[in-house]
Amino acid sequence: MGRLKERFQAFVNNRWLVFVAAMWIQSCAGVGYIFGSISPVIKSSLNYNQRQLSKLGVAKDLGDSVGFLAGSLSDRLPLWGALLVGAFQNLIGYGWVWLIVTGRAPVLPLWATYFNTAALVSCVQNFPKSRGPVVGILKGFAGLSGAILTQIYTMINFPDQASLIFMIAVGPAVVVIALMFIIRPVGGHRQVRPSDGLSFTFIYSVCLLLAAYLMGVMLLEDLVSVSHTLVTIFTVILFFLLITPIIVPIALSFSEEPRDPAEEVLLPKSEQQEAGKPEQSDQEHEVIFSEVEDEKPVEVDLLPASERQKRIAQLQAELFQAAAKGAVRVKRKRGPHRGEDFTLMQALIKADFWLIFFSLLLGSGSGLTVIDNLGQMSQSLGYDNTHIFVSMISIWNFLGRVGGGYFSEIIVRDHAYPRPVSMAVAQLVMAVGHVFFAMGWPGAMYIGTLLIGLGYGAHWAIVPAAASELFGLKKFGALYNFLTLANPAGSLVFSGVIASSIYDHEAEKQAHQHHIQLQMSGLLFSGLYGQDEVLKCEGSVCFFLTSMIMSGFCVIAAVLSMILVYRTKTVYANLYGKSRT
């Protein structure tokens, strides 16, 4: 009995259980990505024009980034408290929209409608040596949540689309509240096992199987008339696939496996300190390391990785000895170097931080503009079912995040090359995707959705990992959530100003031409056409100029990312060069 209790305790404190629970929360927490599916019913119910609807989308994106506040207060709030706040904000925000759309509550000003916060992601601290894969998988499930919620909505078979808003108000809140006490740091750096690579391979396999399954089900339901019984079976299988990753923590907790005796020694000092407070000796070591960075010759950075590490270690030993004898006075460092732990205020004065921010603003902001306007884009090109594209972009978004984390990890681990180079590639892919949307060719919606989804998703696997590498893990919550403000900032300009203004201008032109045609044909009678009619634009012209502008922004974002790559080559060589020797 005592043995079983010990195993159960190990299961509860297993970092893989925290990881799996975070995956479940993320699978329903990215409700903002389903906005393109619910925006048509909101537009028609509230009689909004495209600019008003875009403002609503910007408010939603701003609410998604209110996590910046939670990140800033993460040192004072327990993680379950931050998750609880996010759950209630989601419930109140989307719940009030549902009440408005169904006529049960008055319309509020646009800025007060959405106040939604994404679930707090903190598994990076439990997996400090696997940041890329962990962030990619977690953010991937957030991107996939649109397709998951759409499938559940199809199974429940609500009588109207307004019920979808009710479901995304209640469902995520229930899941978050049920799992919020599991999400916590559990000293993951002390749980390193030889089988971790196999565990990640299993999780990746489940992710790919889940994406392929959802894509197949979605296309089948769109092309063929499927009975409700079959839809229910599809959804049950979906739940089974979502639950499957729990096998990993169960197997690790209830099976015998030798622990790696050097698991904690292998970690850098900064990552060991995440589990507790740094000791005085650690602080002195950090000062000596800072002195080495200041005093080492420039040519040291140009040496091969093995020789560079030897020279740095030799210089560090000499400084230790000289400082101990009093021969030199080691200066207290003015601030952290890249690769060490930064506070938010320290990061805000670094050019690299702002390069990440503006590259993310241009790249991710342009992708979010497509996601938020996907309903109107598909309708303007003659597609009646907008759900198919919302689900598709969710799946490509998911694969982009998982793939972005995986391939960027190969770049840094195998080649010690800066991770942001993968973000530049993703942004160039998005630039091509925007061109497809602009042209409106046959099938362009499918290809554009693929390219934008992959590129946009890759951003949210690469940026958190890169931020933690350049600015440390100690204040990662505040740093990352500040960077997420690039999303609503980009959405405000690209969707709230550019896309909506161009769409409404083209819609007004078409409405005016239609009005003139009716007058000439003598079919227009007084009162049949008025100011209150909802404006709709048809044809590729509706988003042509917007998409070309977005494509240009993505090219600029790629240039910023490559500047960041050039500036951080030495940092990544120091961080990952040792693992290649």
C-alpha positions as CSV (number, residue, x, y, z in Angstrom):
1,M,0.0,0.0,0.0
2,G,2.8,2.3,0.9
3,R,4.5,1.6,-2.4
4,L,1.4,2.4,-4.4
5,K,1.0,5.7,-2.5
6,E,4.6,6.6,-3.3
7,R,4.0,5.9,-7.0
8,F,0.8,7.9,-7.0
9,Q,2.6,10.8,-5.4
10,A,5.3,10.5,-8.1
11,F,2.5,10.7,-10.7
12,V,1.0,13.8,-9.2
13,N,4.3,15.6,-9.1
14,N,5.5,14.3,-12.5
15,R,6.4,17.1,-14.9
16,W,4.9,15.2,-17.8
17,L,1.5,15.3,-16.0
18,V,1.8,19.1,-15.8
19,F,2.7,19.1,-19.5
20,V,-0.3,17.0,-20.5
21,A,-2.7,19.0,-18.3
22,A,-1.3,22.2,-20.0
23,M,-2.0,20.6,-23.4
24,W,-5.6,20.0,-22.4
25,I,-6.0,23.6,-21.2
26,Q,-4.4,24.9,-24.4
27,S,-6.7,22.8,-26.6
28,C,-9.7,24.9,-25.5
29,A,-8.0,28.1,-24.4
30,G,-7.3,29.5,-27.9
31,V,-10.9,30.5,-28.4
32,G,-9.8,33.7,-30.0
33,Y,-8.9,31.8,-33.2
34,I,-12.5,30.8,-33.7
35,F,-13.5,34.5,-34.1
36,G,-13.6,34.1,-37.9
37,S,-16.3,31.6,-37.4
38,I,-18.5,33.6,-35.1
39,S,-17.9,37.0,-36.6
40,P,-20.6,36.7,-39.4
41,V,-23.4,36.0,-36.8
42,I,-22.1,38.9,-34.6
43,K,-22.1,41.2,-37.6
44,S,-25.6,40.3,-38.7
45,S,-27.1,40.3,-35.2
46,L,-25.6,43.6,-34.1
47,N,-25.8,45.2,-37.6
48,Y,-22.1,46.0,-37.5
49,N,-20.1,47.2,-40.5
50,Q,-16.6,45.7,-41.1
51,R,-14.8,48.5,-39.2
52,Q,-17.0,47.9,-36.1
53,L,-16.5,44.2,-36.4
54,S,-12.7,44.7,-36.7
55,K,-12.7,46.8,-33.6
56,L,-14.4,44.0,-31.8
57,G,-11.7,41.6,-33.1
58,V,-9.0,44.0,-31.9
59,A,-10.7,44.1,-28.5
60,K,-10.6,40.3,-28.5
61,D,-6.9,40.3,-29.4
62,L,-6.2,42.8,-26.6
63,G,-8.0,40.7,-24.2
64,D,-6.0,37.7,-25.2
65,S,-2.9,39.7,-24.3
66,V,-4.1,40.8,-20.9
67,G,-1.9,37.9,-19.8
68,F,0.8,40.5,-19.7
69,L,-0.7,41.6,-16.4
70,A,-0.8,38.1,-15.1
71,G,2.8,37.6,-16.2
72,S,3.9,40.7,-14.4
73,L,2.1,39.5,-11.2
74,S,3.2,35.9,-11.5
75,D,5.8,36.3,-8.7
76,R,2.9,37.2,-6.3
77,L,0.0,35.1,-7.6
78,P,-0.1,31.3,-7.5
79,L,-0.5,29.8,-10.9
80,W,-3.9,28.5,-10.1
81,G,-4.9,32.0,-9.2
82,A,-3.8,33.3,-12.6
83,L,-5.6,30.5,-14.4
84,L,-8.8,31.2,-12.4
85,V,-8.7,34.8,-13.3
86,G,-8.4,33.9,-17.0
87,A,-11.3,31.4,-16.8
88,F,-13.6,34.0,-15.3
89,Q,-12.5,36.6,-17.8
90,N,-13.3,34.2,-20.6
91,L,-16.7,33.3,-19.1
92,I,-17.7,36.9,-18.6
93,G,-16.4,38.3,-21.9
94,Y,-17.8,35.7,-24.3
95,G,-20.8,35.1,-22.0
96,W,-21.8,38.8,-22.4
97,V,-21.3,38.7,-26.1
98,W,-23.7,35.7,-26.2
99,L,-26.3,37.6,-24.2
100,I,-26.0,40.6,-26.6
101,V,-26.3,38.5,-29.7
102,T,-29.4,36.6,-28.4
103,G,-31.0,39.9,-27.3
104,R,-30.8,39.2,-23.6
105,A,-28.5,42.1,-22.8
106,P,-27.9,45.6,-24.2
107,V,-25.0,46.3,-26.5
108,L,-21.9,47.6,-24.7
109,P,-19.2,49.9,-26.1
110,L,-16.8,47.8,-28.2
111,W,-13.9,48.2,-25.9
112,A,-15.9,46.5,-23.1
113,T,-17.0,43.4,-25.0
114,Y,-14.0,41.1,-25.0
115,F,-11.8,40.6,-22.0
116,N,-10.3,37.2,-22.5
117,T,-7.0,36.0,-21.2
118,A,-5.1,33.0,-22.6
119,A,-4.2,30.3,-20.1
120,L,-0.8,30.7,-18.5
121,V,1.9,28.6,-19.9
122,S,4.7,27.8,-17.5
123,C,6.0,24.4,-18.5
124,V,9.2,25.9,-19.9
125,Q,10.5,25.9,-16.3
126,N,9.8,22.2,-15.9
127,F,11.6,21.4,-19.3
128,P,14.5,23.9,-19.4
129,K,16.5,21.8,-21.8
130,S,13.6,21.3,-24.3
131,R,12.1,24.7,-24.7
132,G,11.4,24.5,-28.4
133,P,9.4,21.3,-28.4
134,V,7.5,22.1,-25.3
135,V,6.5,25.6,-26.4
136,G,5.7,24.4,-29.9
137,I,3.4,21.6,-28.7
138,L,1.6,23.8,-26.1
139,K,1.1,26.7,-28.4
140,G,0.1,24.3,-31.1
141,F,-2.8,22.9,-29.1
142,A,-4.0,26.5,-28.5
143,G,-4.0,27.0,-32.3
144,L,-5.9,23.7,-32.8
145,S,-8.6,24.7,-30.3
146,G,-10.7,26.3,-33.1
147,A,-11.0,23.0,-35.0
148,I,-11.7,21.1,-31.7
149,L,-14.4,23.4,-30.5
150,T,-16.0,23.5,-34.0
151,Q,-16.2,19.7,-34.0
152,I,-17.7,19.6,-30.5
153,Y,-20.2,22.3,-31.6
154,T,-21.1,20.2,-34.7
155,M,-21.7,17.1,-32.4
156,I,-24.0,19.0,-30.0
157,N,-26.0,20.3,-32.9
158,F,-27.1,23.6,-31.5
159,P,-30.1,25.2,-33.2
160,D,-28.3,28.4,-34.0
161,Q,-24.8,29.9,-34.4
162,A,-25.2,32.1,-31.3
163,S,-25.0,28.9,-29.2
164,L,-21.4,28.5,-30.4
165,I,-20.6,31.7,-28.5
166,F,-22.2,30.3,-25.4
167,M,-20.2,27.1,-25.7
168,I,-16.8,28.9,-26.0
169,A,-17.8,31.0,-23.0
170,V,-18.5,28.1,-20.7
171,G,-16.4,25.2,-22.0
172,P,-12.9,26.6,-21.6
173,A,-13.7,28.0,-18.1
174,V,-14.8,24.6,-16.9
175,V,-11.7,22.8,-18.2
176,V,-9.3,25.4,-16.8
177,I,-11.0,25.3,-13.3
178,A,-10.8,21.5,-13.3
179,L,-7.1,21.4,-14.1
180,M,-5.7,24.6,-12.6
181,F,-4.2,23.0,-9.5
182,I,-2.1,20.6,-11.6
183,I,-0.3,23.5,-13.5
184,R,2.7,24.3,-11.3
185,P,6.5,24.0,-11.2
186,V,7.5,20.6,-9.9
187,G,11.3,20.8,-10.2
188,G,11.4,19.4,-13.7
189,H,15.2,19.8,-14.0
190,R,15.5,17.0,-11.4
191,Q,13.3,14.7,-13.4
192,V,15.5,14.2,-16.5
193,R,15.3,10.7,-17.7
194,P,17.0,8.8,-20.6
195,S,13.5,8.1,-22.0
196,D,12.6,11.8,-22.5
197,G,13.4,11.6,-26.2
198,L,11.1,8.7,-26.6
199,S,8.4,10.5,-24.6
200,F,8.6,13.6,-26.9
201,T,8.5,11.3,-30.0
202,F,5.3,9.8,-28.7
203,I,3.7,13.2,-28.0
204,Y,4.8,14.4,-31.5
205,S,3.2,11.3,-33.0
206,V,-0.1,11.9,-31.2
207,C,0.0,15.6,-32.4
208,L,0.5,14.6,-36.0
209,L,-2.2,11.9,-35.8
210,L,-4.6,14.4,-34.2
211,A,-4.0,17.0,-36.9
212,A,-4.4,14.4,-39.7
213,Y,-7.6,13.0,-38.1
214,L,-9.2,16.4,-37.7
215,M,-8.3,17.3,-41.2
216,G,-9.9,14.1,-42.6
217,V,-13.0,14.4,-40.5
218,M,-13.4,18.1,-41.4
219,L,-13.1,17.5,-45.1
220,L,-15.5,14.5,-44.9
221,E,-18.1,16.5,-43.1
222,D,-17.8,19.4,-45.6
223,L,-18.0,17.3,-48.7
224,V,-20.4,14.6,-47.7
225,S,-23.7,14.6,-45.8
226,V,-22.8,12.9,-42.5
227,S,-25.3,11.6,-40.0
228,H,-25.4,12.9,-36.5
229,T,-24.5,9.5,-35.1
230,L,-21.3,9.4,-37.2
231,V,-20.4,12.9,-36.1
232,T,-20.8,11.8,-32.5
233,I,-18.4,8.8,-33.1
234,F,-15.9,11.2,-34.8
235,T,-16.0,13.4,-31.7
236,V,-15.6,10.5,-29.3
237,I,-12.5,9.4,-31.2
238,L,-11.2,13.0,-31.0
239,F,-11.6,13.0,-27.2
240,F,-9.7,9.6,-27.1
241,L,-6.8,11.1,-29.0
242,L,-6.7,14.2,-26.7
243,I,-6.5,11.9,-23.6
244,T,-3.9,9.6,-25.1
245,P,-0.8,11.7,-23.9
246,I,-1.7,10.8,-20.3
247,I,0.0,7.5,-21.0
248,V,3.4,9.2,-20.7
249,P,3.2,10.3,-17.1
250,I,1.4,7.1,-16.1
251,A,4.2,5.0,-17.6
252,L,7.0,7.0,-16.1
253,S,5.4,7.1,-12.6
254,F,4.5,3.4,-12.4
255,S,7.5,1.9,-14.0
256,E,11.1,1.5,-12.8
257,E,13.6,3.5,-14.6
258,P,17.1,4.6,-13.4
259,R,17.5,8.3,-12.9
260,D,20.4,10.2,-14.5
261,P,22.9,10.9,-11.7
262,A,24.3,13.9,-13.5
263,E,21.0,15.4,-14.6
264,E,21.3,18.5,-12.4
265,V,25.0,19.0,-12.9
266,L,24.5,19.1,-16.7
267,L,22.2,22.2,-16.4
268,P,23.6,25.7,-16.5
269,K,23.6,27.6,-13.2
270,S,20.9,30.0,-14.3
271,E,18.5,27.0,-14.9
272,Q,19.4,25.3,-11.7
273,Q,18.5,28.4,-9.8
274,E,15.0,28.4,-11.2
275,A,14.0,25.7,-8.6
276,G,15.2,27.8,-5.7
277,K,17.0,31.0,-4.6
278,P,20.5,31.5,-5.8
279,E,23.2,31.2,-3.2
280,Q,26.0,33.8,-2.6
281,S,28.6,31.6,-4.4
282,D,26.3,31.4,-7.4
283,Q,26.1,35.2,-7.5
284,E,29.9,35.5,-7.3
285,H,30.3,33.0,-10.1
286,E,27.9,35.0,-12.2
287,V,29.9,38.2,-11.6
288,I,33.1,36.4,-12.7
289,F,31.4,35.1,-15.8
290,S,30.3,38.7,-16.6
291,E,33.8,39.9,-16.2
292,V,35.0,37.2,-18.6
293,E,32.5,38.4,-21.2
294,D,33.9,42.0,-20.8
295,E,37.6,41.0,-20.7
296,K,37.9,38.2,-23.3
297,P,39.6,39.1,-26.6
298,V,37.3,39.6,-29.6
299,E,39.1,36.8,-31.5
300,V,37.9,34.3,-28.9
301,D,34.4,34.4,-30.4
302,L,35.8,33.5,-33.8
303,L,37.5,30.2,-32.6
304,P,35.9,26.8,-33.1
305,A,33.5,25.8,-30.4
306,S,35.8,23.4,-28.5
307,E,38.7,25.8,-28.5
308,R,36.5,28.8,-27.5
309,Q,35.2,27.0,-24.5
310,K,38.7,26.1,-23.4
311,R,39.9,29.7,-23.7
312,I,36.9,31.0,-21.8
313,A,37.3,28.4,-19.0
314,Q,41.0,29.3,-18.8
315,L,40.3,33.0,-18.5
316,Q,37.6,32.4,-16.0
317,A,40.0,30.3,-13.8
318,E,42.6,33.0,-14.0
319,L,40.1,35.6,-12.9
320,F,38.9,33.5,-10.0
321,Q,42.5,33.1,-8.7
322,A,43.4,36.8,-9.2
323,A,40.2,37.9,-7.4
324,A,40.8,35.5,-4.5
325,K,44.3,37.0,-4.1
326,G,43.1,40.5,-4.4
327,A,45.3,41.1,-7.4
328,V,42.2,42.4,-9.3
329,R,39.0,43.9,-8.2
330,V,36.1,42.2,-10.0
331,K,33.5,44.9,-10.8
332,R,29.9,44.3,-10.1
333,K,28.1,44.1,-13.4
334,R,25.9,46.9,-14.5
335,G,23.3,44.5,-16.0
336,P,22.8,41.0,-17.4
337,H,24.3,39.9,-20.7
338,R,22.2,38.2,-23.3
339,G,21.6,34.6,-22.3
340,E,21.3,35.6,-18.6
341,D,18.2,36.4,-16.6
342,F,16.7,39.8,-17.4
343,T,13.8,41.7,-15.7
344,L,11.3,43.3,-18.0
345,M,12.7,46.8,-17.5
346,Q,16.2,45.5,-18.3
347,A,14.9,43.8,-21.5
348,L,13.1,46.9,-22.6
349,I,16.3,48.9,-23.2
350,K,17.8,46.1,-25.4
351,A,17.6,46.4,-29.2
352,D,17.3,42.7,-29.5
353,F,14.1,42.7,-27.5
354,W,12.5,45.3,-29.7
355,L,13.6,43.5,-32.9
356,I,11.7,40.5,-31.7
357,F,8.7,42.7,-30.8
358,F,8.4,44.5,-34.1
359,S,9.2,41.4,-36.2
360,L,6.4,39.6,-34.3
361,L,4.1,42.6,-34.7
362,L,4.5,42.7,-38.5
363,G,4.5,38.9,-39.0
364,S,2.0,37.7,-36.5
365,G,-0.2,40.8,-36.8
366,S,-0.6,40.2,-40.5
367,G,-1.5,36.5,-39.8
368,L,-4.0,37.5,-37.1
369,T,-5.7,39.9,-39.6
370,V,-6.4,36.9,-41.9
371,I,-7.7,34.8,-39.0
372,D,-10.0,37.5,-37.7
373,N,-11.3,38.3,-41.2
374,L,-11.5,34.8,-42.5
375,G,-15.3,34.7,-42.4
376,Q,-15.6,37.8,-44.6
377,M,-12.7,36.7,-46.9
378,S,-14.3,33.4,-47.7
379,Q,-17.8,34.9,-48.2
380,S,-16.4,37.6,-50.5
381,L,-14.9,34.8,-52.7
382,G,-18.2,33.0,-52.8
383,Y,-17.8,30.3,-50.1
384,D,-20.9,29.8,-47.9
385,N,-19.3,27.6,-45.2
386,T,-16.8,29.6,-43.3
387,H,-16.3,26.9,-40.7
388,I,-14.2,24.8,-43.0
389,F,-11.5,27.5,-43.4
390,V,-11.6,28.4,-39.7
391,S,-11.0,24.7,-38.9
392,M,-8.3,24.4,-41.6
393,I,-6.3,27.4,-40.4
394,S,-6.5,26.0,-36.9
395,I,-5.0,22.7,-38.0
396,W,-2.2,24.4,-40.1
397,N,-1.7,26.8,-37.2
398,F,-1.2,23.8,-34.9
399,L,1.2,22.1,-37.3
400,G,3.1,25.3,-37.7
401,R,3.6,25.6,-34.0
402,V,4.6,22.0,-33.5
403,G,6.9,22.1,-36.6
404,G,8.3,25.5,-35.7
405,G,9.3,24.2,-32.3
406,Y,10.8,21.0,-33.7
407,F,12.8,22.4,-36.6
408,S,14.0,25.5,-34.7
409,E,15.3,23.1,-32.0
410,I,17.3,21.3,-34.7
411,I,18.8,24.6,-35.8
412,V,20.0,25.5,-32.4
413,R,21.0,22.0,-31.1
414,D,22.7,20.6,-34.2
415,H,24.1,23.8,-35.7
416,A,24.3,26.3,-32.8
417,Y,22.7,28.9,-35.1
418,P,20.2,31.6,-33.9
419,R,16.6,30.4,-33.6
420,P,15.1,33.5,-35.2
421,V,16.3,32.4,-38.6
422,S,13.4,30.0,-38.6
423,M,11.1,32.9,-37.9
424,A,12.4,34.7,-41.0
425,V,11.6,31.6,-43.1
426,A,8.1,31.5,-41.6
427,Q,7.5,35.2,-42.5
428,L,8.6,34.7,-46.1
429,V,6.1,31.7,-46.3
430,M,3.4,34.0,-45.0
431,A,4.3,36.7,-47.6
432,V,3.5,34.2,-50.3
433,G,0.3,33.2,-48.6
434,H,-0.9,36.8,-48.6
435,V,-0.3,37.0,-52.3
436,F,-2.6,34.0,-52.9
437,F,-5.3,35.7,-50.9
438,A,-4.9,38.9,-52.9
439,M,-5.1,37.2,-56.3
440,G,-8.3,35.2,-55.4
441,W,-7.4,32.4,-57.8
442,P,-9.4,29.1,-57.8
443,G,-8.3,27.3,-54.7
444,A,-6.4,30.3,-53.3
445,M,-8.4,30.2,-50.1
446,Y,-7.1,26.7,-49.4
447,I,-3.5,27.4,-50.3
448,G,-3.5,30.8,-48.5
449,T,-5.0,29.2,-45.4
450,L,-2.2,26.6,-45.5
451,L,0.7,29.0,-45.8
452,I,-0.7,31.6,-43.4
453,G,-1.6,29.0,-40.8
454,L,1.8,27.4,-40.9
455,G,3.8,30.6,-40.8
456,Y,1.6,32.3,-38.1
457,G,1.8,29.2,-35.9
458,A,5.5,28.9,-36.2
459,H,5.9,32.4,-34.6
460,W,4.3,31.2,-31.4
461,A,6.7,28.3,-31.0
462,I,9.9,30.2,-32.0
463,V,9.4,33.6,-30.1
464,P,8.9,32.2,-26.6
465,A,11.8,29.8,-26.9
466,A,14.1,32.6,-28.3
467,A,13.0,35.1,-25.6
468,S,13.8,32.6,-22.9
469,E,17.2,31.9,-24.5
470,L,18.2,35.6,-24.9
471,F,16.6,37.0,-21.7
472,G,16.4,34.1,-19.3
473,L,13.7,32.1,-17.5
474,K,13.5,34.0,-14.2
475,K,11.0,36.6,-15.5
476,F,9.9,34.7,-18.5
477,G,6.2,35.2,-17.8
478,A,6.4,39.0,-17.9
479,L,8.8,39.1,-20.8
480,Y,6.7,36.7,-23.0
481,N,3.4,38.3,-22.2
482,F,4.8,41.7,-23.0
483,L,5.8,40.4,-26.4
484,T,2.3,39.1,-27.0
485,L,1.1,42.7,-27.0
486,A,2.5,42.7,-30.5
487,N,-0.6,40.7,-31.5
488,P,-3.3,43.3,-30.6
489,A,-1.0,46.1,-31.7
490,G,-0.7,44.5,-35.2
491,S,-4.4,43.7,-35.3
492,L,-5.3,47.2,-34.3
493,V,-3.5,48.7,-37.3
494,F,-3.8,45.9,-39.9
495,S,-7.4,44.7,-39.2
496,G,-8.9,47.6,-37.3
497,V,-7.7,50.3,-39.7
498,I,-6.3,49.0,-43.0
499,A,-8.4,45.9,-43.7
500,S,-11.8,47.2,-42.4
501,S,-11.4,50.6,-44.1
502,I,-10.6,49.1,-47.5
503,Y,-13.4,46.4,-47.2
504,D,-16.0,49.0,-46.2
505,H,-14.9,51.3,-49.0
506,E,-15.2,48.6,-51.6
507,A,-18.6,47.4,-50.1
508,E,-19.9,51.0,-50.3
509,K,-18.8,51.2,-53.9
510,Q,-20.6,48.0,-54.8
511,A,-23.7,49.0,-52.9
512,H,-23.8,52.3,-54.6
513,Q,-23.4,50.7,-58.0
514,H,-26.1,48.2,-57.2
515,H,-28.4,51.1,-56.0
516,I,-27.8,52.9,-59.4
517,Q,-28.6,49.7,-61.3
518,L,-31.9,49.3,-59.4
519,Q,-32.8,52.9,-60.1
520,M,-32.1,52.6,-63.8
521,S,-34.2,49.4,-64.0
522,G,-37.0,51.0,-62.1
523,L,-37.1,48.3,-59.4
524,L,-36.0,50.5,-56.5
525,F,-38.9,51.8,-54.4
526,S,-38.6,54.2,-51.5
527,G,-37.5,52.5,-48.3
528,L,-36.2,49.3,-49.9
529,Y,-32.6,50.5,-49.5
530,G,-31.5,52.4,-46.5
531,Q,-28.5,53.3,-44.3
532,D,-29.1,50.4,-41.9
533,E,-28.5,47.7,-44.5
534,V,-25.4,45.6,-43.7
535,L,-22.7,46.2,-46.3
536,K,-21.2,43.2,-48.0
537,C,-18.3,43.1,-50.5
538,E,-18.0,40.5,-53.2
539,G,-14.9,39.4,-55.2
540,S,-11.1,39.4,-54.7
541,V,-11.1,43.2,-54.8
542,C,-12.4,43.3,-51.2
543,F,-9.0,42.1,-49.7
544,F,-6.6,42.6,-52.6
545,L,-4.9,45.7,-51.4
546,T,-5.0,44.6,-47.8
547,S,-3.3,41.3,-48.6
548,M,-0.6,42.9,-50.7
549,I,0.2,45.3,-47.9
550,M,0.3,42.4,-45.4
551,S,2.7,40.6,-47.8
552,G,5.0,43.6,-47.8
553,F,4.9,43.7,-44.0
554,C,5.9,40.1,-43.8
555,V,9.0,40.8,-46.0
556,I,10.0,43.6,-43.6
557,A,9.5,41.3,-40.7
558,A,11.8,38.7,-42.2
559,V,14.5,41.4,-42.6
560,L,14.2,42.4,-39.0
561,S,14.5,38.7,-38.0
562,M,17.7,38.3,-40.0
563,I,19.1,41.4,-38.3
564,L,18.4,39.7,-35.0
565,V,20.1,36.5,-36.3
566,Y,23.2,38.5,-37.2
567,R,23.3,40.2,-33.7
568,T,22.9,37.0,-31.8
569,K,25.2,34.5,-33.5
570,T,27.7,34.7,-30.7
571,V,25.1,34.3,-28.0
572,Y,23.8,31.1,-29.6
573,A,27.3,29.8,-30.2
574,N,28.0,30.2,-26.5
575,L,24.7,28.7,-25.5
576,Y,24.7,25.6,-27.7
577,G,28.2,25.3,-29.1
578,K,29.3,23.2,-26.1
579,S,26.6,20.6,-26.9
580,R,28.2,20.0,-30.3
581,T,31.7,19.3,-29.0
